[in-house]
Amino acid sequence: MEGGNENHRPRQVLVDAKGEAEIDENVVDVKGNPVDKSRTGGWLAAGLILGTELSERICVMGIAMNLVTYLVGDLHLSSSKSANTVTNFMGTLNLLGLLGGFVADARLGRYLTVAISASITALGVTLLTLATIIPSMRPPPCTDSRTQQCIEATSRQLVLLYAALYMTALGAGGIKSNVSGFGSDQFDTRDPKEEKSMIYFFNRFYFGISTGSLFAVTVLVYIQDNEGRGWGYGISAGTMVIAVAILLYGTSFYRYKKPQGSPLTIIWRVVLLAWKKRSLPHPSDPTFLNEYHKAEVSHTQKFRCLDKAAILDDYAAANGNRNNPWIVSTVTQVEEVKLVLKLIPIWSTCILFWTIYSQMNTFTIEQATFMNRHIGSFVVPSGSFSFFLIITILLFTSLNEKVFVPLARKLTHNNQGITSLQRIAVGLIFSAVAMVASALIEKHRREMAVNQNTQISAFWLVPQFFLVGAGEAFAYVGQLEFFIREAPEKMKSMSTGFFLSTLSMGYFVSSLLVSLVDKVTKGNWLRSNLDEAKLDNFYWILAVLVVLNFLVFLAFAAKHQYKVQPTTSHGREKELKIWNDGSIEDPEKNKSAKEKEGP
């Protein structure tokens, strides 16, 4: 399995396009032997892995996009509590992606982490199915909350539901942070044919995500609303069980990369050593720092307090501890941690975008339940309106590749078209406009319902789905590209997890804001009956916060200095192509270092 025997060092010898032998000691087969490329990896292995991500997307989207209607309609929880349950679930799921990445990098490897995580997800969704079909897990039915007092679900009735949700979050977080990397491991980028295949893999990977999402918000949501939650969640659980079986079936076909250790360990060691040595004076010259002349990253004066982690005291030197990472860090390690710290200002201002995005899973879905959802005699499930969000994301993602970026390249003469920070800025602008549109539409909806007893069409919600979806197409790619390009070279694997943490914090901030607004307004703004609530005021608060956040972002972005990108041995700039699922492609170099320095 992954890791193999430490005393047996298998080697994979390949020949590149120039006829030069290349060695990869970290790629092995299931038995820990050098891989046979004719029997392992490639499309067969990658295709089996794709099924796991497809199933994870079906499960998560099938839960998140329609859960709020179950909490309000069947369990009779308040709007604020229901919204917080959904956002806390999604926030925890994305935060646990960091844990999944750490476990895979540091110990288990990607295969075992994905297999265990998928099994946990299957168990979690199975428990969720039971929580929704066992009658004792629900309060008495309530036909109309406007005319009678509905009995809210008790803590005892909610225990199984919460256990199921957070078990699902634990498993899905481990899948999300590792499955794309494990799939790309099945292709060798030094082999021109396999490198080309890997490009198609990322396309099909994103297609799988989109297919799973569309299936969840259309077919599964319809089944949940019309046939019962048990059927909807049961199908999701069955899908994940099948995916686990398929993943395990392919065990002998996969290529495995040994765990190389987590970058989080390096960060923790540097901070810990700097704290322990805080009383030591700075050396008179930085060249006295440990491995100064071997540093792969130039020494800087920023965050000088961290330099103390690289101070080698006389006692440590005398006892031969110069190479002990728990005694002294190297200048390279210290400077890598400094690069990570430089990302935090931008990271903090990216969070609020995902707070806005989370409203599409909660209050916007709840709005749809109070609107006319008929198309002829067919009633569109409220959760299915997320279809417009997904379609918009796909549309603008395609337009970015085919229209916006090529046009921007011509206008700016920049190979990127627009920079990663400019993409994020565009996404934030879209999110602000989306909240303004949401507030205006909700005000109009409530006035028509109260004053004229008329339900306006739920398709009035399409503009806010459209604006948030367009914003995600820019913000998602921009944030991911920023964190990957600006992170230290040896910490690229951590970048996706760092990005996922912005999603996580965005959901948690949403929960915090909902709780604060609900408490300050004494429950008058965010009632279960939206006709008696003032949800539009909450949207206005979010719009103001996004505008203020945007101004802070501009200040941080203006001060940020982009990291000088590394060059290859051929003197060409190494550029990373960022795919929308979080995967990274390292295509042919297309710009010389000399051109990069430019006038």
C-alpha angles and dihedrals in degrees: 000000000000114000096024121193113332091213092052109068108193117200131206111208116196133171118227128211091277094052094252117142116239126194127209112182094177099064115086141153126248091281094050094254128128109284123257102219092203092060105031137050125005126098098325093058094039092049092054089051092049090064091065093056092045090054093045090053092049091051098045098041091043088057103037100045096054107020094098092062090054093048093050100034103037105021093035095224119160120264092249094049092046092049091049092050091056096043093046089051093051093041092053091046093056093042090053087057086077090054092048092051092047094050092048095047096042104038128344104040125226100286097055091041092052093044094049092043093050090051091051090049091051090051092047095052090045090055089047089054090053091047091058100043101043105092094212090061091067133063121240114293118269115202099192125011090196095063103031140036109254119215111236121227113265126236089254091056091049097050096084092043093053093043089053094047096050094043087054090048091052093052097041091050090057092048095046095053097046115024098079091048092048090050093051089049087071091071127063110222091202090064107077093213094049092044089056090048091052090058088057089046091061091048091051091043091058090043088055091052091049093046092051092048094049092047090050097050094044114029100023095043090049091051091048093052099041108026100028140273091264091063093046097048091038090059089050091051092048091050091054093047089054090048091053091050091050092047092052091046089061095052094113093047098057131096114224130208117207117242108262099192129269123278087221087071091057092050092049093049094050093049092045094049092045089053093047091050096041092117093056117099120244112259116260089242127025090227087078090067116107112281092350093154092048094050115135090199121052116251115252134191095230117109090009090176088075091058088077089072087069095051110114108205123208094255094053092046092049092052095050096250096136091113097041106109091202091057102041136002126218125244088248092057093046093050091048089056089049089055090053091051090053088062095058098083092054090040091056094052093049093062098078093059089065090047086061092044091054090063088069088065096046128020096022090055089047090051089057091059089062094049137075106273098173124128099184105305093338118097113211111221110245092234091056091070086081083078088083091054093053094043091051092050091052092046096051092041088058092044091051091056098040105031120007100046096044090047092048090049090057093048099042100029085224118134090222092053092216124012124251092253091052089053090053090049091054090050092052091050091052091050092053092050089047092058092048089052091046092052094049094047093047091050090051091046094051094045091052092047096047102035101034102019088234129139112218119214116281087225086081083080092065094087093060092045088048095049095046091045091051089048092052092052087061102031097045095052093038094052094044092047091048095051093045098045095042098043120095114274093246092049100056091113089060093053096081090051090049089052092048089055090065089057090048094050090046091059092045092049088052090054091049094049092047091051093047094047092046091051097044093047091042091237095304098117101045106040125156088242101063091194087069095039134080102227091152090067090056089052090051090053090053091049091053092047092051092051091050090045089050091056091050089048091054090053092051093043092052090055096043116105113205115236115252104253117235122255128221127234088267091061095249127132115255110228126187121215110214118212121204095247091061096261122136128222122192102204130182114306111255108176129056122230090241092055089047092057087051128156 
